[in-house]
Amino acid sequence: MTLEDYRRDSWDCVRCSHCKYIHPYRVRSLRFSRLCPSSIYYSFDGYSAQGRLDIARGLIDKEIAESSLNELKDVIYACTLCGGCDVMCKYYNDIDPLLVMEELRAACAKEGHMPSPLQKVLGSMEKNGNPLFQPREKRGAWAQGLHLKDVEESPAEVLYYPGCNYAYDAQLQKIPRLTAGILTRAGVNFGILGRREICCGSLALQSGDRDLFMKAARAQVKIFERCGIKKLITSCPICYSTFKVDYRRYGIDVPCEVLHSTEVLARLFREGVLKSGKQVRLLATYHDPCHLGRLGEPYHAWEGKRVKYGRYVPPSKVLRQGTHGVYEAPRAMLNSIKGLRLVEMERAKEYSFCCGAGGGAREAYPDFSLATARERIEEAVATGAEALVTACPWCESQFQRAMRQTGQKIKLYSLLDLLDKTI
């Protein structure tokens, strides 16, 4: 795809500003009505989806020279690519602002205008197989002492794939260890790749380096095929949406069913394999990770002719409005914990407000990234909850950083932490 392929998207933006807010019917207060992190932080229209669509239109119609991309790169990259604008736009028109922004970044990368922090991160991904500047040989250290099956040596149809953050971050490694322990006790026959596991490639795609993304994707698929993997379970929502959605968008067929760990654990609760034992007396609110929620919605390939106006196309096109992401599984588990009471934030499910870590924002624009996390924490505190719960390593580490900065007293839990307390 090129920017020219999105000419209609760029021209059909009617500047309604719905990309900046949650659905009007869902607004409960002015304070938490906005959805676009970058338009909140930068307070300038260019940093919203409609502003970036204007940039795309200018480039397509040659009103903006490609040489100007270096001056515009901060507007293009200072975005978490959370998909909130994309969800809202599809309630009113058949426009793909998220794909347009992805294309803008590809144009920047092609012209050599990618922000330098992201260039360094992608250099680590290519050299080390991860974007965290960590050595390949330590990838499987999280599983030390668990005696888990290596799928390269002992065939297993189920692969547990924790992802880069869970594999390397010492503060987060307890989550894949807990998950592997629960799967083992539940009798799931699974294995891991250990030090042979590589990055899913998401950050390369989000940064605009499609070649590196495709290289990572093809390498992953070869591993899955060689090991005979039929079902892939991951704890990382970004890996989940990348395997389930992005690979297929780029024509790469994943030869296995892709599941997030919460989907598997919720099923084990439903079947009675897992049960809540000890009470966990807690008033908690749950943060929907963008890549598990709206960006994790299944992808439906479509080929057809778009009409000039409106969204009616032959054949029928399935619009990804974020409603079919993974929302119920984590909530079902939280509601299964004895003594725990769940209270929702105003922006929840497909209208969830981003933690600020995605799209390369944490690496390239740390002040904006942390301000976004603080906004979400304030919303959690406003519910009166004692604890903020999530199921994503990026969200968890992002909230930890913001809480250290602000001194907020609300507790922070991974969903697996709470399961460990009750099972």
C-alpha positions in Angstrom: 0.0 0.0 0.0 1.0 3.6 -0.5 -0.4 6.9 0.6 -2.2 7.2 -2.8 -4.3 4.2 -1.8 -5.7 6.3 1.0 -6.7 9.3 -1.1 -10.4 8.7 -0.4 -9.8 8.4 3.4 -7.8 11.6 3.5 -10.4 13.5 1.4 -13.5 12.1 3.2 -12.6 13.4 6.6 -15.4 15.9 7.4 -13.5 17.4 10.4 -16.3 16.4 12.8 -13.8 15.9 15.7 -15.3 12.6 16.8 -11.8 11.1 16.6 -11.0 13.0 19.7 -13.8 11.9 21.9 -15.6 8.8 23.1 -19.1 8.1 21.7 -21.5 10.8 22.8 -23.9 8.2 24.2 -21.1 6.9 26.5 -20.0 10.2 27.9 -20.5 10.4 31.6 -18.5 13.5 32.4 -16.6 16.2 30.6 -13.5 15.4 32.5 -13.1 11.9 31.0 -14.8 12.4 27.6 -11.7 12.7 25.4 -10.1 9.7 23.7 -7.0 10.9 21.8 -3.9 11.1 24.0 -1.9 13.3 21.6 -4.6 15.9 21.0 -5.0 16.2 24.8 -1.3 16.6 25.5 -0.3 18.9 22.5 -3.6 20.8 22.3 -3.2 21.3 18.6 -5.4 20.0 15.8 -2.5 18.6 13.8 -1.9 16.0 16.5 -5.3 14.5 16.1 -6.4 12.0 13.4 -8.0 14.7 11.3 -4.8 16.7 11.4 -2.7 13.8 10.3 -5.3 13.0 7.5 -4.7 16.6 6.3 -1.0 15.9 6.2 -1.6 12.7 4.2 -3.9 14.6 1.8 -1.2 17.3 1.3 1.4 14.7 0.5 -0.9 12.9 -1.9 -1.8 16.1 -3.8 1.8 17.4 -3.7 0.8 20.4 -1.6 3.3 19.2 0.9 6.7 18.1 -0.3 8.2 14.8 0.9 11.3 16.8 2.0 9.0 18.4 4.6 8.5 15.1 6.4 11.5 15.8 8.6 9.7 18.9 9.9 6.5 17.0 10.3 7.9 13.8 11.9 7.1 14.8 15.5 3.4 15.4 14.5 3.3 12.0 12.8 5.2 10.0 15.5 3.9 11.7 18.7 1.0 9.2 18.8 0.5 5.9 20.6 -1.4 4.4 17.7 -3.9 3.3 20.2 -6.7 3.1 17.7 -9.3 5.1 19.6 -9.7 7.5 16.7 -10.1 4.6 14.3 -12.9 3.1 16.3 -14.8 6.4 16.5 -14.3 7.3 12.9 -16.0 4.0 11.8 -19.1 4.9 13.7 -19.6 7.8 11.3 -17.7 6.9 8.1 -15.6 4.2 6.5 -12.3 5.8 7.0 -9.1 4.1 8.3 -7.1 6.8 10.1 -4.9 4.2 11.8 -3.8 2.7 8.5 -3.2 6.2 7.1 -0.9 7.0 10.1 0.9 3.7 9.6 1.5 4.8 6.0 2.7 8.2 7.0 5.3 6.5 9.2 6.4 4.2 6.4 6.9 7.3 4.3 9.0 8.9 7.0 11.1 5.8 7.5 11.7 5.5 3.8 13.0 9.0 3.6 15.2 8.5 6.7 13.1 10.7 9.0 12.3 8.2 11.7 13.0 9.6 15.2 16.5 8.5 16.4 15.3 6.7 19.6 13.2 4.4 17.4 16.1 3.8 15.0 18.2 2.6 18.0 15.3 0.4 19.3 14.9 -1.3 15.9 18.7 -1.7 15.7 18.4 -3.8 18.9 15.5 -5.7 17.5 17.5 -6.7 14.4 20.7 -7.5 16.3 19.3 -9.1 19.5 15.8 -10.3 18.4 14.2 -7.9 20.9 13.7 -4.1 21.1 15.0 -3.9 24.7 18.7 -4.1 24.1 18.9 -7.5 25.9 21.1 -10.4 24.8 19.4 -13.3 22.9 20.8 -15.9 25.3 18.9 -14.5 28.3 15.5 -14.7 26.5 14.5 -17.9 28.3 15.8 -16.9 31.8 12.3 -16.3 33.1 11.6 -20.0 33.0 14.7 -21.1 34.9 13.9 -24.0 37.3 10.4 -24.6 35.9 11.5 -27.5 33.8 9.2 -26.6 30.9 9.2 -28.4 27.6 11.2 -26.9 24.8 9.1 -27.3 21.6 12.2 -27.4 19.4 13.3 -30.6 21.2 10.0 -32.1 22.5 7.1 -31.6 20.2 4.0 -29.9 21.6 1.0 -28.5 19.7 0.6 -25.7 22.2 3.2 -22.9 22.5 3.3 -20.5 25.4 4.9 -17.2 24.1 5.4 -14.6 26.9 6.8 -11.8 24.7 9.8 -9.5 25.1 8.8 -7.5 28.2 7.7 -10.5 30.2 10.8 -12.4 29.2 13.3 -9.8 30.1 11.9 -7.4 32.7 12.8 -8.9 36.2 9.9 -7.1 37.8 7.4 -8.7 35.3 8.9 -12.2 35.0 6.7 -13.5 37.8 3.7 -13.2 35.3 4.9 -15.8 32.7 6.1 -18.0 35.6 2.6 -17.9 37.2 1.0 -18.5 33.9 3.2 -21.4 33.1 2.5 -22.9 36.5 -1.3 -22.5 36.2 -1.2 -24.1 32.7 0.8 -27.0 34.0 -1.5 -27.6 37.0 -4.5 -27.4 34.6 -3.0 -30.2 32.5 -2.3 -28.2 29.4 0.4 -29.9 27.3 2.5 -27.0 26.2 6.1 -25.9 25.5 8.1 -22.8 25.1 10.8 -21.6 22.7 13.1 -20.2 25.5 16.2 -18.5 24.2 15.0 -19.2 20.6 12.0 -17.0 21.0 12.2 -13.7 18.9 10.2 -10.5 18.9 6.9 -10.4 17.1 8.0 -7.3 15.1 5.2 -5.0 16.2 7.4 -2.0 17.0 9.0 -2.2 13.6 5.6 -2.0 12.0 4.5 0.9 14.2 7.8 2.7 13.5 7.4 2.4 9.7 10.1 -0.2 9.0 8.0 -2.7 7.1 11.0 -4.7 5.8 12.1 -5.5 9.4 8.5 -6.3 10.4 8.1 -8.7 7.4 11.4 -10.3 8.2 10.4 -10.9 11.8 6.9 -12.2 10.8 8.3 -14.7 8.2 10.8 -15.9 10.7 8.1 -16.5 13.3 5.9 -18.4 10.9 8.8 -20.7 10.0 9.3 -21.5 13.6 5.6 -22.3 14.2 5.5 -24.5 11.1 8.8 -26.3 12.0 7.6 -27.0 15.5 4.1 -28.1 14.5 2.4 -25.5 16.6 -1.4 -25.6 16.5 -2.3 -23.2 19.3 -0.3 -20.2 20.4 -0.9 -18.7 23.9 0.7 -15.3 24.6 0.5 -13.1 27.7 1.4 -9.9 25.8 -1.5 -8.1 24.2 0.8 -6.5 21.6 2.1 -9.9 20.5 -1.5 -11.1 20.5 -2.8 -8.4 18.1 0.4 -8.6 16.0 0.0 -12.4 15.4 -3.7 -12.4 15.1 -4.3 -9.2 13.1 -1.2 -7.5 11.7 0.4 -10.7 10.2 -2.8 -11.4 8.4 -3.2 -7.8 7.2 0.1 -8.2 5.5 -0.8 -11.5 3.9 1.2 -13.7 6.3 -0.9 -16.7 7.3 -0.3 -17.8 10.9 -0.6 -21.6 11.0 -2.1 -21.8 14.5 -4.9 -20.4 16.6 -3.8 -17.3 18.5 -5.1 -16.8 22.1 -4.4 -14.4 24.9 -3.7 -16.1 28.2 -6.8 -14.5 29.7 -9.0 -16.3 27.2 -7.4 -19.6 28.1 -7.6 -19.0 31.9 -11.2 -17.8 31.7 -12.2 -21.0 29.9 -10.5 -23.0 32.7 -12.6 -21.1 35.2 -15.7 -21.8 33.3 -14.9 -25.5 33.1 -14.2 -25.7 36.8 -10.6 -26.6 36.3 -9.6 -23.4 38.1 -11.6 -22.2 41.2 -11.4 -19.2 43.5 -10.4 -20.4 46.9 -9.1 -17.6 49.2 -11.0 -14.4 49.4 -9.4 -11.2 48.0 -11.3 -8.3 49.5 -10.6 -5.6 47.1 -12.5 -2.8 45.1 -10.7 -2.9 41.8 -11.0 -1.2 38.4 -9.7 -2.9 35.2 -7.7 -1.2 32.4 -8.4 -2.6 28.9 -5.1 -2.7 27.0 -5.5 -1.2 23.5 -4.0 -4.3 21.8 -6.1 -6.8 23.7 -9.3 -4.7 23.3 -10.1 -2.7 20.2 -6.9 -3.6 18.3 -7.3 -7.2 19.1 -10.6 -7.4 17.2 -10.4 -10.1 14.4 -9.3 -8.9 11.0 -11.5 -9.6 8.0 -9.7 -9.2 4.6 -11.8 -7.3 2.1 -11.5 -6.7 -1.6 -14.0 -4.6 -3.4 -14.8 -1.3 -4.9 -15.5 1.7 -2.6 -18.2 4.1 -3.5 -17.3 7.8 -3.5 -19.4 8.7 -0.5 -20.6 6.8 2.5 -19.6 3.3 3.7 -21.7 1.1 1.4 -19.5 -1.1 -0.7 -19.9 -4.3 -2.8 -19.2 -6.8 -1.4 -20.1 -6.0 2.2 -17.1 -4.8 4.3 -16.8 -5.7 8.0 -15.8 -2.5 9.8 -13.6 -3.1 12.8 -15.3 -0.9 15.4 -13.4 -2.4 18.4 -16.5 -4.1 19.9 -15.1 -7.7 19.4 -11.9 -7.4 21.3 -11.1 -9.4 24.4 -13.1 -7.7 27.1 -15.2 -10.3 28.8 -12.5 -12.9 29.6 -10.5 -10.7 32.0 -13.7 -9.4 33.6 -15.0 -12.9 34.0 -11.9 -13.9 35.9 -12.0 -10.8 38.1 -15.7 -11.5 38.9 -14.9 -15.1 39.7 -12.5 -14.0 42.6 -14.3 -14.2 45.9 -14.4 -10.9 47.8 -13.4 -8.8 44.8 -15.7 -6.1 43.5 -15.2 -4.6 40.0 -16.0 -1.0 39.2 -15.6 0.3 35.7 -13.8 3.5 34.6 -15.8 5.9 32.4 -13.6 5.1 29.4 -13.7 1.3 29.1 -13.7 -1.5 26.5 -13.5 -0.1 23.0 -13.3 3.4 24.5 -10.5 2.6 26.9 -7.9 5.4 27.3 -4.4 4.4 26.3 -1.6 3.9 28.9 0.8 5.8 26.7 3.4 3.1 26.1 2.5 2.1 22.5 3.4 3.3 19.0 7.0 4.1 20.0 5.8 7.0 22.1 7.5 5.7 25.3 10.8 5.5 23.5 10.6 8.7 21.4 8.4 11.0 23.4 8.7 10.0 27.1 7.0 13.2 28.5 3.9 12.8 26.4 3.9 9.0 27.1 4.0 9.5 30.9 1.4 12.3 30.8 -0.9 9.8 29.1 -0.4 7.3 31.8 -1.1 9.9 34.5 -4.4 10.8 32.8 -5.4 7.1 33.0 -4.4 6.7 36.6 -6.4 9.8 37.5 -9.4 8.2 35.9 -8.8 5.0 37.9 -8.5 7.0 41.1 -11.8 8.8 40.3 -13.7 5.5 40.5 -12.9 5.2 44.2 -11.1 1.8 43.5 -8.3 0.6 45.8 -6.5 -1.0 42.9 -5.9 -0.7 39.2 -5.7 -4.1 37.4 -4.4 -4.8 33.9 -3.2 -7.7 31.8 -0.4 -6.1 29.7 3.3 -5.8 30.6 3.6 -2.5 28.7 0.6 -1.0 30.6 1.9 -2.3 33.9 5.4 -1.0 33.6 4.1 2.3 32.2 1.7 2.8 35.2 4.6 1.9 37.6 6.7 4.7 36.1 3.9 7.2 36.3 3.0 6.2 39.9 6.6 6.7 41.0 6.5 10.1 39.4 3.2 11.2 41.0 3.2 9.3 44.2 -0.4 8.0 43.6 -1.4 5.6 46.3 -3.7 3.4 44.3 -2.4 -0.2 44.1 -1.4 -1.7 40.8 -1.9 -5.4 40.0 -1.5 -7.7 37.1 -4.5 -9.9 36.7 -2.3 -12.9 37.3 -1.2 -11.5 40.6 -4.8 -11.6 41.8 -5.4 -15.1 40.4 -2.4 -16.3 42.3 -3.8 -14.9 45.5 -7.1 -16.8 45.1 -6.4 -20.1 43.3 
